[in-house]
Amino acid sequence: MKTRFGASQEAAKTLAIQALAFIAEDEHHLAAFLSATGLTSQGIRQAASQPDFLAGVLDHMLSDERLLMAFAGRAGINPAALAKARRALGGQWERDTP
């Protein structure tokens, strides 16, 4: 049975961090994330300090149904919890471009 997920901002941040860790565990997922964001693996640390970065992580997860379902299955949550978490974070992450 899937666990319920509250949509508080702190819970949403925690879920987004878990999603980022899940992405980073797999070379294919990480490469797709880096390609989509334009970041380097070293750039993730800098980007993570930006308030809306975690919202961007959830946006990425929500844009890939296979990734979303794999993460939700591993985390034991309903996939809709990520959309709720995304709404709880608000904002929109945009990478600074030189």
BAFI-3210 file (N, C-alpha, C; in Angstrom, 3 decimals, decimal comma, padded with zeros to 6 digits):
// residues 98
n [1|2|3|4|5|6|7|8|9|10|11|12|13|14|15|16|17|18|19|20|21|22|23|24|25|26|27|28|29|30|31|32|33|34|35|36|37|38|39|40|41|42|43|44|45|46|47|48|49|50|51|52|53|54|55|56|57|58|59|60|61|62|63|64|65|66|67|68|69|70|71|72|73|74|75|76|77|78|79|80|81|82|83|84|85|86|87|88|89|90|91|92|93|94|95|96|97|98]
n.u [000,839|000,523|002,106|000,797|001,288|002,008|001,503|003,119|005,516|008,066|007,959|007,690|010,155|011,840|010,983|011,710|014,489|014,969|014,140|016,079|018,345|017,653|017,703|020,421|021,594|021,621|023,309|022,189|019,764|020,835|022,403|020,385|019,034|021,029|021,415|018,883|018,750|021,013|023,077|026,209|027,654|029,055|027,893|025,433|025,595|025,951|023,590|021,731|021,595|019,931|016,718|014,482|015,378|014,816|012,170|012,509|013,748|011,603|009,918|011,348|011,217|008,460|008,098|008,860|007,476|008,257|010,477|009,239|007,382|009,137|010,574|008,466|007,573|009,843|010,037|007,681|005,339|002,390|002,351|001,136|001,762|004,105|003,351|001,736|003,666|005,241|003,521|003,355|005,886|005,937|006,856|009,378|012,083|014,819|017,682|020,561|021,909|024,909]
n.v [-001,177|002,213|004,966|007,918|011,303|014,378|017,823|019,890|022,568|021,900|019,083|018,728|019,693|017,773|015,489|016,215|016,304|013,616|012,661|013,814|012,466|009,886|010,211|010,779|008,357|006,722|006,434|006,893|008,252|010,482|011,621|012,362|014,245|016,189|016,952|018,010|020,181|021,630|021,742|020,859|018,004|019,033|021,511|021,075|021,243|024,009|024,969|023,795|025,446|027,421|028,719|027,742|025,483|022,846|022,631|022,534|020,049|018,385|019,097|018,003|015,279|014,886|015,205|012,916|009,982|007,279|007,557|008,887|006,908|004,870|006,077|006,677|004,101|003,028|004,779|004,269|005,756|007,465|008,390|010,845|012,360|013,700|015,735|017,197|017,954|019,516|021,662|022,666|023,716|025,840|028,657|028,794|027,185|028,572|028,241|030,196|031,856|032,474]
n.w [000,000|-000,803|000,797|002,369|001,448|002,747|001,832|002,763|002,735|003,759|003,781|001,063|000,131|001,246|-000,126|-002,730|-002,478|-002,001|-004,469|-006,129|-005,191|-005,998|-008,777|-009,110|-008,476|-010,690|-013,708|-016,268|-015,694|-014,380|-016,415|-018,221|-016,661|-016,275|-018,913|-019,538|-017,802|-018,294|-016,578|-014,988|-013,355|-011,197|-011,042|-009,912|-007,140|-006,694|-007,857|-006,188|-004,030|-004,780|-004,288|-005,830|-007,089|-006,215|-006,926|-009,658|-009,862|-009,226|-011,335|-013,467|-012,809|-012,983|-015,675|-016,919|-017,275|-016,833|-015,152|-013,028|-012,154|-011,413|-009,325|-007,529|-006,943|-005,675|-003,494|-002,262|-002,528|-003,716|-007,092|-007,633|-005,472|-005,983|-007,717|-005,996|-004,153|-005,794|-006,326|-003,742|-003,379|-005,123|-007,251|-009,874|-011,253|-012,822|-014,570|-014,185|-016,920|-018,591]
ca.u [000,000|001,280|001,963|000,266|002,296|001,489|002,024|003,772|006,722|009,207|007,812|007,944|011,610|012,409|010,678|012,521|015,864|014,954|014,053|017,396|019,229|017,260|018,229|021,884|022,024|021,646|024,024|021,272|018,870|021,633|022,762|019,178|018,781|022,045|021,123|017,661|018,962|022,193|024,043|027,228|027,498|029,559|026,953|024,264|025,786|025,660|022,165|020,936|021,441|018,890|015,450|013,538|016,012|014,107|010,970|012,983|013,956|010,282|009,456|012,022|010,652|007,084|008,106|009,280|006,595|008,996|011,259|008,263|006,846|010,230|010,837|007,308|007,607|010,943|009,741|006,444|004,360|001,544|003,013|000,490|002,386|005,127|002,651|001,344|004,894|005,645|002,656|003,704|007,124|005,687|007,987|009,862|013,528|015,439|019,125|021,214|022,708|025,915]
ca.v [000,000|003,458|005,842|009,235|012,354|015,714|018,776|021,033|022,946|021,116|017,719|018,803|019,803|016,465|014,590|016,636|015,859|012,170|012,482|014,136|011,341|008,786|010,535|010,713|006,969|006,024|007,237|007,292|009,283|011,669|012,225|013,004|015,419|017,193|017,424|018,822|021,407|022,337|021,748|019,820|017,341|019,956|022,629|020,735|021,770|025,442|025,146|023,337|026,539|028,313|028,309|027,025|024,329|021,605|022,617|022,073|018,601|017,750|019,297|016,998|013,980|014,836|015,221|011,593|009,042|006,093|007,985|009,158|005,650|004,150|006,735|006,491|002,712|002,868|005,572|003,785|006,835|007,638|009,334|012,153|013,091|014,592|016,922|017,973|018,537|020,578|022,819|023,197|024,487|027,070|029,186|028,100|027,277|028,879|028,266|031,408|031,628|033,533]
ca.w [000,000|-000,888|001,944|002,046|001,488|003,002|000,868|003,382|002,006|004,262|003,272|-000,378|-000,038|001,568|-001,240|-003,871|-002,203|-002,236|-005,923|-006,676|-004,849|-006,863|-010,105|-009,076|-008,304|-011,975|-014,701|-017,344|-015,153|-014,104|-017,697|-018,752|-015,827|-016,595|-020,263|-019,493|-017,025|-018,745|-015,484|-014,899|-012,052|-010,186|-010,982|-009,102|-005,779|-006,719|-008,153|-005,044|-003,078|-005,284|-003,664|-006,686|-007,730|-005,888|-007,774|-010,956|-009,764|-009,330|-012,720|-014,289|-012,469|-013,494|-017,144|-017,407|-016,577|-016,366|-013,994|-011,972|-011,628|-010,752|-008,050|-006,645|-006,487|-004,713|-002,298|-001,654|-002,508|-004,883|-007,994|-007,535|-004,368|-006,529|-008,225|-004,806|-003,620|-006,716|-006,065|-002,426|-003,495|-005,875|-008,000|-011,062|-011,289|-014,098|-014,422|-014,659|-018,116|-018,744]
c.u [000,885|001,052|001,433|001,371|001,611|002,155|002,623|005,057|007,937|009,154|008,102|009,440|012,281|012,180|011,529|013,982|015,978|014,915|015,401|018,390|018,930|017,816|019,736|022,415|022,225|022,280|023,105|020,349|019,628|022,002|021,566|018,857|019,764|021,796|019,921|017,886|020,122|023,266|025,137|027,017|028,009|028,593|025,725|024,405|025,486|024,174|021,295|020,748|020,387|017,531|014,535|014,132|015,244|012,792|011,338|013,250|012,619|009,696|010,059|011,420|009,252|007,028|008,456|008,511|007,329|009,818|010,349|007,766|007,922|010,516|009,690|007,272|008,672|010,633|008,475|005,381|003,523|002,242|002,407|001,082|003,454|004,500|002,202|002,559|005,347|004,819|003,003|004,971|006,926|006,892|008,317|011,358|013,983|016,931|019,649|022,046|023,679|025,664]
c.v [001,241|004,289|007,182|010,262|013,686|016,707|020,012|021,332|022,145|019,679|017,682|018,901|018,459|015,486|014,940|016,218|014,356|011,881|012,773|013,013|010,139|008,998|010,318|009,290|006,238|006,923|007,747|008,417|010,584|012,380|012,959|014,281|016,533|017,791|018,369|020,161|022,244|022,440|020,719|019,139|018,240|021,134|022,354|021,309|023,261|025,685|024,782|024,434|027,548|027,817|027,465|025,809|023,041|021,499|022,126|020,581|017,881|017,938|018,243|015,614|013,833|014,797|013,863|010,523|007,800|006,410|008,218|007,866|004,848|004,756|006,506|005,066|002,484|003,583|005,110|004,868|006,810|008,647|010,742|012,993|014,051|015,858|017,804|018,670|019,695|021,833|023,474|024,056|025,803|027,467|028,379|028,280|027,560|029,022|029,599|031,068|032,790|034,376]
c.w [000,000|000,369|001,475|002,203|001,705|002,073|001,540|002,626|002,481|003,759|001,772|-000,655|000,216|000,423|-002,463|-003,690|-002,420|-003,734|-006,581|-006,391|-005,741|-008,271|-010,145|-008,951|-009,626|-013,027|-015,812|-016,875|-014,918|-015,404|-018,306|-017,978|-016,169|-017,974|-020,263|-018,794|-017,532|-017,676|-015,717|-013,555|-010,932|-009,997|-010,145|-007,703|-005,713|-006,925|-006,964|-004,004|-003,532|-004,803|-004,543|-007,394|-007,452|-006,655|-009,169|-010,979|-009,916|-010,721|-013,641|-014,053|-013,063|-015,014|-017,747|-016,636|-016,071|-015,124|-012,799|-011,334|-010,896|-009,389|-007,073|-006,096|-005,437|-003,398|-001,585|-001,525|-003,772|-005,796|-007,941|-006,409|-004,884|-007,099|-007,065|-004,208|-004,503|-006,496|-004,730|-002,490|-004,237|-006,705|-009,235|-011,103|-012,706|-013,853|-014,949|-015,883|-018,296|-019,978]
res [m|k|t|r|f|g|a|s|q|e|a|a|k|t|l|a|i|q|a|l|a|f|i|a|e|d|e|h|h|l|a|a|f|l|s|a|t|g|l|t|s|q|g|i|r|q|a|a|s|q|p|d|f|l|a|g|v|l|d|h|m|l|s|d|e|r|l|l|m|a|f|a|g|r|a|g|i|n|p|a|a|l|a|k|a|r|r|a|l|g|g|q|w|e|r|d|t|p]
***
